[in-house]
C-alpha cells in the first residue's frame, strides 16, 4: 500500500489534535443507552437499544454533513467527501453492540474515535484528498446472533449475506427480521465500497500495555484461532460400589484433557493460548460417576505452523485418553480463524505517529478477534490499542483513562491524514 502524499503543501497538520473532552463526553453519552446498574452497558446487537445507539451515532454524523448509508447487513457507513471523491476511502470503525455484561469502551471507542476525527477535520476546515469514512459494523460480539464479526465478515466475503440474514437468536428471531424491526435493513450498494486503508482504534482488552506502562500498542496482527467441541464418553456407575480401578470416569478424563490444553499453550509461548471455557457433566449427580462430559477447547497462536502443531498435540492428547481407559473421545473442529497479519506500512504509521506525539509505544499482538481481522482480507489494515484498567474487558467494570483514549485518537487522526492526504482548507478551491 502506497500512502497518499499530503496534497496541500501550505498546511502543516502535525500540530492537529482531537478534543479529548468531547470524545469522552460522546463515549459517556452513548454508554447511557443500555446502561447497567454496575456501570457497564448491555446493548445487544439489533435490539431496540442497539437501534437507539445507531440513531445517536447517525445523528452525530449527519450534523457533520456526512453522507450516511446502511448496507443490507446493517453496517452503518458515514462518509465525509474528499476533494478527490473518486479515490477509495480511508476508513475507521468498530462496533457499538456489546456483551450482555459489557463495558463502555469495547468497540464503541473505535466508532466514536472515528467520529471525533471527523469533528476535528470540520473544526479546522480541513478537506482530505481521499474521502474519509467511519463505519459501525453489525453484530461484532456475536452475543445474540452467530457468527461473530457478522457485518465485517459479510463485507469481506467471509460468509454470504443470505447466510447471515437467516441466522436466528434463542427466541427464533432472524437477523433479517431484527434489522427491519429497528429500521436498519439497508440495501447492497450497486458498486462495492472501495477501501484504501482501514484503521481500528480499540482498548487492548488485555493486561500487556498496562503492565509495560505503555500508552499505544502498534498491533502487528491477530492470533489465529481453532475451536473444538469435545465429547468424552465413559460409563455412569454408583460412586460407592464401583472400585476406583474399574471406573470409566469421563470427568476424570476431562480434567486430564484440561491440563493438557494448558500445557500445550505453555509449550508454545509467548503467543500460544489454550482455554476450556465451557463444560457439561452428565448426569451431574453427587453419587454417580460421570458417564459423559462435553467441553469446548479454544486454541490460539500467532502463526499457522504453531497453531497446526497445537492442533496435532490436542488430537494426540485425546487419543491418549482412549488408550486402555475404556473411554471414547470425539474431537470436532468447529471454528478456524487463520492468523492475520496487519499491513506493515500502516502499522508503521501507528508506531511513527505515536513517537512523534511523544506517546510510549510497543508492538503487540491481538489475542481477540476484531472487525479488523476481516477487513485485512480486503484492504490494508491496522489497529491502535490503548490500555484498559487491569486488562479487563467483556465486563461491566471495564475502564480506560481519558488521556489514553485521547492519545489513541490523536494517533488515528494523524495516520488517517497521512493516508488520505490534505486536499484543501476551507475557502480554498477544491
C-alpha positions in Angstrom: 0.0 0.0 0.0 1.4 3.4 -1.0 0.4 6.2 1.2 -1.1 9.3 -0.4 1.2 12.3 0.0 -0.1 15.4 1.7 -1.9 17.2 -1.1 -1.8 20.7 0.4 1.8 21.8 0.9 0.9 25.0 2.6 -0.8 23.3 5.6 1.1 21.7 8.4 -1.2 19.3 10.2 1.4 17.9 12.5 0.1 20.0 15.4 -3.5 19.0 14.9 -5.1 17.4 18.0 -8.6 16.0 18.7 -10.7 17.3 21.6 -10.3 14.6 24.3 -13.1 16.0 26.5 -15.5 15.9 23.6 -14.5 12.3 22.8 -15.1 11.3 26.4 -18.4 13.0 26.6 -19.5 11.2 23.5 -18.5 7.9 24.9 -20.4 8.6 28.2 -23.5 9.7 26.3 -23.6 6.5 24.2 -23.0 4.5 27.3 -26.2 5.7 28.8 -28.1 3.7 26.1 -28.3 0.2 27.8 -26.5 1.3 31.0 -26.4 -1.3 33.7 -26.6 -0.8 37.5 -22.9 -1.8 37.8 -21.7 0.9 35.4 -21.5 -1.2 32.3 -23.6 -1.5 29.1 -25.9 -4.1 27.8 -26.8 -3.2 24.2 -27.1 -6.5 22.3 -27.0 -6.5 18.5 -30.1 -5.4 16.7 -32.2 -4.9 19.8 -34.2 -1.6 20.4 -31.2 -0.3 22.4 -28.8 -1.1 19.6 -31.2 0.8 17.3 -31.1 3.8 19.7 -27.3 3.7 19.8 -27.2 3.6 16.0 -29.6 6.5 15.8 -27.4 8.6 18.0 -24.2 7.9 16.1 -26.0 8.5 12.8 -27.3 11.9 14.2 -23.7 12.9 15.0 -22.6 12.0 11.5 -25.4 14.0 9.8 -24.5 17.0 12.0 -21.1 16.8 10.4 -22.6 16.8 6.9 -21.7 13.2 6.2 -23.4 11.0 3.7 -24.9 8.2 5.7 -25.9 4.8 4.2 -26.8 1.4 5.5 -26.0 -1.8 3.7 -28.1 -5.0 3.6 -26.5 -6.5 6.8 -27.0 -3.2 8.6 -23.4 -1.9 8.6 -23.6 1.9 9.1 -21.3 3.9 6.8 -20.7 7.6 7.5 -18.7 9.3 4.6 -17.1 12.7 4.5 -16.3 13.6 0.9 -12.8 14.3 -0.3 -11.5 16.7 -2.9 -10.9 13.6 -5.0 -14.0 11.7 -4.2 -13.2 9.1 -6.9 -10.4 7.8 -4.7 -11.0 4.8 -2.4 -12.0 5.8 1.2 -9.7 5.9 4.2 -11.9 4.2 6.8 -12.0 3.9 10.6 -14.5 2.0 12.6 -15.5 -0.8 15.0 -18.9 -1.7 16.6 -21.4 -0.5 19.2 -23.1 -3.7 20.1 -21.9 -5.1 23.5 -21.8 -8.2 25.5 -24.7 -8.8 28.0 -22.4 -7.6 30.7 -20.3 -5.3 28.6 -18.4 -2.1 29.2 -18.4 1.4 27.8 -15.4 1.2 25.5 -15.1 -2.2 23.7 -15.9 -1.3 20.1 -17.6 2.0 21.0 -14.3 3.7 21.3 -13.3 2.8 17.7 -16.5 4.2 16.2 -16.5 7.4 18.3 -12.8 7.9 17.8 -13.6 8.0 14.1 -16.4 10.5 14.7 -14.0 12.6 16.7 -11.6 12.6 13.8 -14.3 13.9 11.5 -15.2 16.6 14.0 -11.6 17.7 14.2 -11.4 18.0 10.4 -14.6 20.0 10.4 -13.3 22.3 13.2 -10.2 23.1 11.3 -11.7 23.4 7.9 -9.7 20.5 6.5 -10.8 18.6 3.5 -8.9 15.4 2.8 -8.0 14.4 -0.7 -9.5 10.9 -0.4 -12.9 10.6 1.2 -12.9 9.6 4.9 -15.4 7.1 6.3 -16.4 5.9 9.7 -18.3 2.6 10.0 -20.2 0.8 12.7 -20.2 -2.9 11.9 -23.1 -5.1 12.7 -23.0 -7.8 15.4 -19.3 -7.9 16.2 -19.8 -9.5 19.6 -22.0 -12.5 18.5 -23.8 -12.4 21.8 -27.3 -12.6 20.2 -26.5 -13.9 16.7 -23.7 -16.0 15.3 -21.4 -15.8 13.6 -19.3 -13.2 15.4 -18.0 -10.2 13.5 -21.0 -10.7 11.2 -21.2 -7.3 9.5 -17.5 -7.1 8.6 -17.5 -10.8 7.7 -20.2 -10.2 5.1 -18.4 -7.1 3.8 -15.2 -9.0 3.4 -16.9 -12.1 1.8 -16.1 -14.4 4.7 -19.7 -15.6 4.5 -22.7 -14.8 2.4 -25.3 -12.1 3.1 -28.0 -14.7 2.8 -26.4 -16.9 5.4 -26.1 -14.0 7.9 -29.6 -12.7 7.4 -31.0 -16.2 8.1 -29.4 -16.6 11.5 -31.7 -16.7 14.4 -31.4 -15.8 18.1 -32.6 -18.0 21.0 -36.2 -16.7 20.6 -36.2 -17.6 16.9 -35.9 -14.0 15.6 -33.8 -13.8 12.4 -31.2 -11.2 11.6 -33.3 -10.0 8.7 -36.3 -9.6 11.0 -34.4 -7.8 13.7 -32.8 -5.4 11.2 -36.2 -4.5 9.8 -37.7 -4.0 13.2 -35.1 -1.4 14.3 -35.1 0.3 10.9 -31.6 -0.7 9.7 -32.4 -3.1 6.9 -30.4 -1.4 4.2 -29.5 -2.3 0.6 -26.4 -3.6 -1.0 -24.6 -0.8 -3.0 -24.6 -1.1 -6.7 -20.8 -0.6 -6.6 -18.7 -2.3 -3.9 -17.3 0.1 -1.3 -13.6 0.7 -2.1 -11.3 1.0 0.9 -7.8 2.3 0.6 -7.0 1.7 4.2 -8.8 0.7 7.4 -7.9 1.7 10.9 -9.5 0.4 14.1 -8.8 2.0 17.5 -9.6 -0.2 20.4 -8.9 -0.9 24.0 -6.4 -3.7 24.4 -8.8 -6.0 26.4 -5.7 -7.5 28.0 -3.0 -6.5 30.5 0.1 -6.1 28.4 0.2 -2.4 27.8 -0.7 -1.5 31.3 1.9 -3.9 32.6 4.5 -2.2 30.5 3.2 1.3 31.3 2.8 1.9 27.6 0.1 4.1 26.1 -0.1 2.9 22.4 0.0 -0.6 21.1 1.0 -0.9 17.4 -0.9 -4.1 16.6 1.1 -6.4 14.4 -1.7 -8.8 13.8 -4.3 -11.1 15.4 -3.8 -14.6 16.7 -5.3 -17.4 14.7 -7.9 -19.5 16.4 -9.1 -23.1 16.4 -12.2 -24.0 18.4 -13.4 -27.5 19.1 -16.3 -29.4 20.7 -15.1 -32.4 22.6 -17.3 -35.3 23.9 -15.8 -37.8 26.3 -18.0 -40.9 26.8 -17.4 -43.2 29.7 -20.0 -45.0 31.9 -22.2 -43.9 34.7 -21.9 -46.1 37.8 -22.6 -45.9 41.5 -20.0 -44.0 43.4 -19.9 -46.4 46.3 -19.8 -50.0 45.0 -17.5 -49.3 41.9 -13.8 -49.8 42.7 -11.5 -47.0 41.6 -9.5 -49.1 39.2 -12.7 -50.3 37.4 -14.2 -46.9 36.7 -14.8 -45.3 33.3 -14.9 -41.8 34.7 -15.5 -39.2 31.9 -15.0 -36.2 34.2 -11.6 -37.5 35.4 -10.6 -37.8 31.7 -11.9 -34.3 31.1 -9.7 -33.0 33.9 -6.6 -34.6 32.3 -7.5 -33.1 29.0 -7.9 -29.6 30.5 -4.4 -30.0 32.0 -3.2 -31.0 28.5 -4.8 -27.9 26.9 -3.0 -25.7 29.4 0.3 -27.5 28.8 0.0 -27.3 25.0 -0.4 -23.5 25.2 2.5 -23.1 27.6 4.8 -25.1 25.3 4.1 -22.6 22.5 4.8 -19.4 24.4 4.7 -16.4 24.1 1.6 -16.3 21.9 0.1 -19.7 22.5 -3.3 -19.7 24.2 -5.4 -22.7 25.3 -8.7 -22.5 27.1 -11.5 -24.8 28.1 -14.3 -22.3 28.7 -17.5 -24.5 28.9 -18.1 -27.9 30.3 -21.2 -30.1 30.7 -21.1 -33.1 33.1 -23.7 -35.9 32.8 -25.5 -36.9 34.9 -24.1 -34.3 37.3 -25.2 -36.2 40.4 -23.3 -36.3 43.7 -23.0 -40.0 44.0 -22.8 -41.1 40.3 -19.6 -41.5 38.4 -19.8 -39.1 35.4 -20.6 -41.0 32.2 -20.3 -38.2 29.7 -18.6 -34.9 29.6 -18.9 -32.3 26.8 -16.5 -29.4 26.7 -15.0 -26.7 24.4 -11.4 -26.1 23.6 -10.1 -22.8 22.2 -6.5 -22.8 20.8 -4.8 -19.6 19.6 -1.4 -18.8 18.1 0.3 -16.1 16.1 1.1 -18.2 13.0 -0.3 -21.3 11.3 2.6 -23.7 11.8 2.4 -23.2 15.6 -1.4 -23.4 15.5 -1.2 -26.6 13.5 1.3 -28.1 16.0 -1.1 -27.3 18.8 -3.9 -28.9 16.8 -1.9 -32.1 16.5 -1.0 -32.1 20.2 -4.6 -31.8 21.1 -5.5 -34.7 18.9 -2.8 -36.8 20.5 -4.0 -35.9 24.0 -7.5 -37.0 23.1 -6.2 -40.3 21.7 -4.1 -40.9 24.8 -7.3 -40.7 26.9 -8.8 -43.5 24.9 -5.9 -45.9 25.2 -6.7 -48.5 27.8 -9.2 -46.3 29.6 -12.4 -47.8 28.3 -13.4 -44.3 27.1 -14.3 -42.8 23.7 -13.3 -39.2 22.8 -14.8 -37.3 20.0 -12.9 -34.2 18.8 -14.9 -31.9 16.4 -13.3 -28.8 14.9 -16.0 -26.0 14.8 -14.2 -22.7 14.0 -10.9 -21.8 12.3 -9.7 -18.2 12.0 -6.3 -18.1 10.3 -3.7 -15.8 11.9 -4.0 -12.4 10.3 -1.0 -10.0 9.9 -1.8 -6.4 9.5 -0.3 -4.1 6.9 3.3 -3.3 7.7 3.2 0.2 6.3 0.0 1.2 8.2 1.4 -0.5 11.4 4.5 1.6 10.8 2.4 4.8 10.7 0.9 3.9 14.1 4.3 3.5 15.5 5.7 6.6 13.8 2.9 9.0 14.9 2.9 7.6 18.5 6.6 8.5 18.6 6.0 12.0 17.0 3.3 12.7 19.5 5.6 11.6 22.4 3.5 8.7 23.4 5.1 5.5 24.6 4.5 2.7 22.0 5.3 -1.0 21.7 4.4 -3.8 19.3 1.6 -6.1 20.4 -0.5 -8.9 19.0 -4.2 -9.1 19.4 -5.4 -12.2 21.2 -9.1 -11.4 20.4 -11.0 -11.3 17.1 -11.9 -7.8 15.8 -13.6 -6.5 12.7 -10.1 -5.5 11.5 -9.3 -9.2 11.1 -11.9 -9.5 8.3 -11.1 -6.0 6.8 -7.4 -7.1 6.5 -8.6 -9.7 3.9 -9.8 -6.9 1.5 -7.8 -3.8 2.4 -4.6 -2.6 4.1 -5.5 -2.6 7.8 -4.0 -1.6 11.2 -5.2 -1.4 14.8 -4.3 1.1 17.5 -4.5 -0.3 21.1 -4.7 1.7 24.3 -4.7 0.2 27.8 -7.7 -0.8 29.8 -7.7 -0.9 33.5 -6.4 -4.3 34.9 -6.7 -5.7 31.4 -10.4 -6.3 32.0 -13.0 -6.3 29.2 -16.3 -8.0 28.4 -17.2 -6.9 32.0 -19.2 -4.1 33.4 -16.2 -2.8 35.3 -14.3 -2.3 32.0 -12.5 1.1 32.2 -10.0 3.2 30.4 -8.2 6.5 31.1 -9.5 9.6 29.2 -5.9 10.7 28.4 -5.1 7.2 26.9 -8.3 7.3 24.7 -7.3 10.8 23.6 -3.8 9.6 22.7 -5.1 6.7 20.6 -7.5 9.1 18.8 -4.7 11.5 18.1 -2.6 8.7 16.5 -5.7 7.7 14.5 -6.1 11.3 13.2 -2.6 11.7 12.1 -2.4 8.3 10.5 -5.6 8.8 8.6 -4.5 12.2 7.4 -1.2 10.8 6.1 -3.0 8.2 4.0 -6.0 10.4 2.9 -3.9 13.4 2.1 -4.9 17.0 2.7 -6.6 18.3 -0.4 -7.9 21.8 0.7 -8.7 24.0 3.6 -12.0 25.8 4.0 -12.1 28.7 1.5 -9.6 27.1 -1.0 -10.7 25.8 -4.4 -11.4 22.1 -4.1 
